Structure formats: structure tokens, C-alpha cells
């Protein structure tokens, strides 16, 4: 397939009938993953702290360091029943994410990772993300590479694509000014790829960004994937979801008419229903990201029914059963209560006409099967 330009991607997104767009994306999906199989994962998302200096305008989960009545950091003993429950459900991975804590340098994370691996040597750690790595580097006066090398030695297996939102500094300066710039996010991932680490790329859309900025985000991911060293995987998968705004500072600013000049919510006037917008975004991602093997249908924010439709719009993965999730749910995601751990994820995949298979973060059969 000829590589899409920015102009072509924008035209398809805006003008192609949904059925045609999804059909083209599904053809490309089978070029990357020929089998009629759809993967899913059993992992646990553990938020090790809610203290964060970033104070993103879309986040209801964080608290400031000067709010001791709200702040928490998990004690090590609190991880143990979480790991035991994960194992009992057939999972083998912790997704560890927190915030930009003002006092946690490299040694704090090294100690935590080592202790977790001592408790369960086969546990896989898919932990942190570029914002946390950049923050640790600044606090500890280390380079991004030095942080990643030391975290890997302590037990880090893979690096999730957290904190990307939209890779555009205009957007980031408004939504999350304390987070790394788009260039810094990409640079952390570039270093991870140079070390041979598997990573994922994400995008959170539907706020103050434009369609052009969404496509630029995809092109930035594609360009970085082109740069990965020969023999390395780089971005294993791409995941996107609509921003959840319920009760957030961003929603309040918009409702009070206090958004800065030039900022609107959403940035692009809504032409489609939320479900169609999700399917269009999945399909365009599959068509643009011709060098990323897997596209995930993130069902938590859109529901299993729309997630199943995404399997015919370019996605080949349903993500995790989500044993635990705090951040997106705090901003209004309503679908976690439909516990996919009971088998409903497998049923959803089968109902869409595919065979489910249980994977790990490397898109290989999970060690528990």
C-alpha cells in the first residue's frame, strides 16, 4: 500500500464514508496480522501514587503534594495481594503508573522494581511512561538513557506510551504545561527503542486539538518508528481513546466560558457521533501507521460493543480485562463495571467473528497459558 500523506489522511478522515474507511483499514489490518485472531491481555493497572506536579486539566485523579488528606503512595505490602489476585486470574503483568512526584528519584523506583521482582520473579513490569522517565531524569540529574538502563536493570520490562495525549506543544502547553514537550516525549521513546525495549504509542483525542494535530500526532509516531534500530520492534501497538471530561477542570473552564482565546472544546467541530469518531480514528491510525503491527480497540471509554466494531475498522487487539483502573474512571469512563474478566472479552471477540488469544505485552502467548 502506498504510504498516506498528511493531506490524504485528512481527506479520508473527513470525507470517506465510514463503511469504506473501515473496509480499507480492515484490509490493512490483515496485511499486518493475517489470521482471524484477536488478542487480549490480563494485566493490572496499579497507580502507585496520586501525587503529581503536572496538574493536567483533564485529570481528576491527581492531587498536589500539599494535600496530605488526599495524597497516597502504596506501601510495598499493598502490592502483594494485588499481584496474588492478578496471578489467580491468569495474568502476568503489572501496568505501573503514577504521577510526577517531587521526591521520587531513580533510587525509589529501582527499590520498588527490585522488590516486586524478588516477590514474583516472573512478573512482568510494564511501567511508567515518557513523562515519568523525563521527570526522574530531571530529579536525579541523569540522561533519559541512564534512567532507562538503570530501571531495566532493576526489573522494568516494557515502557507504555503514557502521557502522549496529543503530540503538539500548542495543546500540551494548555492541557498539561508541566509535562514534557512533544519532542521530549519522543526522545524518551527514541532512547527506549535504541535499547531494544518494546513500547506502545497512545493518543487521547476529543478536547482542544484539531484534526490536523491528530494526524500530525500519527505522523510523528510513524516517523519515530521508521528510525528504530534494525532488529528492534519499537512501538508494538497503538492505542487511542476519547478524553473523558466529566468533572475535570477542562470541562469547568469550558462551561464557564473561560477557555483562552484560540482554544475551543472540542477543537474540531463535532461532525460525527462519539462512536463513529472512535471508529474513524482507529481506521485512520491503521492506515497511517503502516510500520506498527498492532492497533488496540480500547474498550474502557467506548464500551465493548463499539470496541467490537473497531475489530472491523483496523484493530486486532482488545486490550486488557482491566482488573483495576482509577485515572480514566475518575473522569467519567462508565464501562469498567462490566467486568470483562468473567469471559465477556472473549465472548465479544468471538461475537465479532474472531478467535480470541491471550497475549503478553510482547504480543506473544502469555506465560500463564
N, C-alpha and C positions, 0 to 999 in steps of 0.2 A: 504494500500500500504506500502511495506517495505521502510523504510527511506533510501534515497540515501546517499552514502558515497561521499567523495570528488572525489575519483578515478572513481566511477560510473558516477557522474555528468560530469566530464571532458570527459569521453569516449562517453557519449551520445551527448554532445555538439559537439565534434569533428567528430564523426563517424556516428551518426544516420542520415538516410535520413530525410530531412526536413518534409516531409509528415508524416512519422512515429512519429517523435518527437512531432509535433503539435498534432497529434491524441492522443498520450499518455497524453499530457498536457491538452487537452480538456476533457478527461475522468476525470482527477483530478479536473479540474475546476467545473464539475458538481457534484463532491463529496462535494465541499465546498459550491457551490451555485447551487442547483438542478434545479431551474426554468430557463426557456429560457428567462430570463430578463437581460438587461444590463443597468447599472446605468450611469448617467451623473450628472453634477453639474453646477449650475450657481453661480459663485463667481467672485470676482475681485481681481487681484493681484496688490497691491499698494506697490510700492517701496518708502518708506518714506524718504530715503536719499540715495545718491550715494557715500557718503564719507566712505571710508573703508581702514583700515590699512593693510588688508590682501594682496592686490595687486596680486590676483591669476593670473597665466599666461594665463588662458583661459577666462578671464573676460574683456570685452570691456566697461562695464557699469560703473565701479567704477572710482573714482578719489581720489587723495591724499588730505589730509587736507590742504596742502599748494598750492592748485589750486583753489583759490576763484572764478575764472572766470568760472569754471565748476561745482563747488560744489553746492548742493542744499539740503535743508531739507524742506519738505512740511510744510506750516503753517496749523494750525488746520482748518481754514476756507476752505482750498483747499480739505479737505476730504469730506465736506458736499455735494457738487454736485456729487462727485463720489458715495457716499452712495445713494443719491437720484436716480441716474441713475441705480445703481445696483438693487434697490428695484423696479423701474419701469420695469426692465427686468425680474423680478421674482426671483432675488437672495436674499440670506440672510447672506452671509459671506464675510468678507474681509480676504484675504491672505496677511498679512503684512510682508514684508521682506525688509531689507536694507543692512547695512554693519556694520563693526566693527568700530563704530565711537569713536574717542578718548575721547569725552567729555560726552557721554550719559550714565549715570549710571542708577541705578534702579529707581530713582525718576522720571527721564524723561519719562520712559516707563509707570510707574504707572499713571502719569498725563495724558498721551495720551490715555491709555486704558480706564481710568475712564471717560474722556470727550467723547470718542466715544460711550461708553455705555449710558451716560447721553443723548446724542443726539438721539440714537436709542437703547433702552433697549433690543430689541430682536435681534439685530445684533450679529452675531457670529464672534469671532476673532480667526482665525487660524494663529498664528503669530510667527515670529522669527524662531528659529531653534537652534540646539545644539551649533553652533559656536557663535551665538549672546548671548545665555544664558551663555556660558562659559566666554565670553568677559565681560558681565555685572557683573558676579560674581567676576572676577578679579578686575575690576574697583571699584566695590562697597565693596570689601573685604567681600564677602558673600559666603556661600556654594551654590552649584547648587540647592540643595533642598530649601534653603531660598529664592533664586531668584524665583524659580518656585512657591512657596507658595505665595509670595507677588504678582507676576504677575497674578496668578489665582484670588486672592482677588480683584485685580484691573479690571479684566474682561477677562483675557485670557481663552479661551475655550479649544483649542487643540493645539498641537505642531507639526508642519510639520517636515519632515525629511531632511530639507535643509542642505547643506554643507557636505553631506556624500562623494560625488564623489566616490572614491574607498577607502574603509577602510583598507588601507595599508600604513604604515608610510614611506616606501620607495617612494611610489608615492606621498604622501602628502608633504614630505619634498621638493620635486622638484616643484610640481604644486602650492602649497599654504602653504608655510612654517609658516606663521603667524596664520594659523587656528589651532584649537585644534587637538591633535593627534587622531588616531582612537580610542584609549582607552578612551579618554576624551569625544568624540562624543557618544560613547556607554554608558558612565557613566551618562551623562545628560539624555539620554533616559531611563536608568535604574531608575533614580530618578523620572522621569515623570511617568513611569509605576507604581512605588511604591505609587505614589499619586493618582493613578487611572485615570490619563489622557490618552485620546486617542491620538495616534501619527501615523505617517506614516514613512516608510523607503524608501529611494531612492538610486539609483546608476546611476552615469554618467560614461559611458564606451566609449572606442574607442579613447584612447590617448596613454599614456605611460605605461598602465597596461598590464599585461599578462592575459591569460585565467585563469591560476591558481589563480591569485589575484582576478579576478571576482568571481570565485567560493568561495574563502575564504571570500569574502565580504558577499555573500549569507549565508554562514555557520555562520558568526558572527551574522547576523540578526536572523537566526534561533535559535542560542544558547541563545541570549538575550530574544527572545520571549518565550523560554522554561522557563526562570527564572521569568517571570512576576508573580506577586502575584495572588493567586487563586481568581477568581471573577472579575479580571480586563481584559481589552481587549488587552492592549499593542499596538502592531502595527496593525492598522486596515487594512492597504493596503501597497503594494509595488509598486513603480513607477520607471521605468528606461527609459533612453533616451541616444542617442549618443551625445557625446560632439560636440558642434558647434565651429569651429576653425577659421572661416573667420576673418582675420584682427587682430587676437589675437597675443600676444607676443609669445605664444607657436608655432603658425604657422610660425612666423618670425624666431624664433630660428631654427626651423626645416629646413626652406628653405635656411637659411644661413649656414647650417651645424654646428651649434653651440650648439647642444644638448650635455649634458655631457656624458662622457663615460658610457656605460651601459644603457643609456636612448635612446629609439627609438620611432618613431611615425609612425604608431601605434605600441604599444609594442608587439602585436601579429601579424605576417604577415597576411594580409587580404586574406582569402580563399573564402569569400562569398560576394555577393553584400550587400550594406548597408541595404536593406530591409530584406534579409534573415538573416543577422546578428541580426537585431532587433527581428525578429520572433524567432530565436533560443534563444536569451536572455530571451524573455518573457516566452517561453516554459520551459526553464531550471529553471527559477525563480519559475514558478508554481510547478514544480516537486520537487525542493529542499525545498521550503518554505511551508512545509506541515502543519505548525501551524499558517499561516497567511491567513485570509479568502479571501482577495480580491487582485487581480492583475490589475493594470491600464494600458491601452494602451495609452501612452502619445503621442497624435497625432500631437502636435505642431511642433516637429522636423522631423517627418517622413511622415506627411500628413495623410489625412483621409482615403485614400484607404488602405494604409498599416496598419493604426490603425484598420480598419475593419477586415483585415486579422488576426490581433492579437486576435480578438474575437474568432477565431477558433484555437488559439495556447495557450489557457490558461487564457486569460484576460476576465474579466467580467464587466469592467468599462471603460468608455471612457474619464473620467476626466472632466475638466471644459470647458465651451464655451470660456474662455479666453477673457473676456471683455477688459482686459488691460494686457500687458506683455512687459517688457523692457529688461530684462537681457539676455535671450536666443536669443531674436530677434537681439540684438546688436552684436551677434557673428555669425549671418548668418541664423537663422531659417527663412524659407520662407513661412510658411503656415498660419500665423496669418491673412493675408489679406483675406483668405477665411472664412469670419465671420461665425462661427458656431452658433451664436446667432439667425440667421434667420431661424433656423429649420434644418439646414443641419446635425447637430449632430444626431438628432432624425431620419432623413432620412437614415443616414449612418448605424445606429444601425438596423433599420428595413430592410435595404437592405442586411444586413449580416444575416438576419433570426431571429432576436431577437426583444423583446418588450422593448422599452426604458422606464426608470422611473427616475424621478428627485429625487435626494438624497441630504442630508446634509453631513457634514464631518463625522458623526457617522454612515453613511450608513443606515439612516432612512429617511422616506419621508420628503422632505424639508418643512419647516413651511409655505411656500408660496403656497403650493398646497392643 
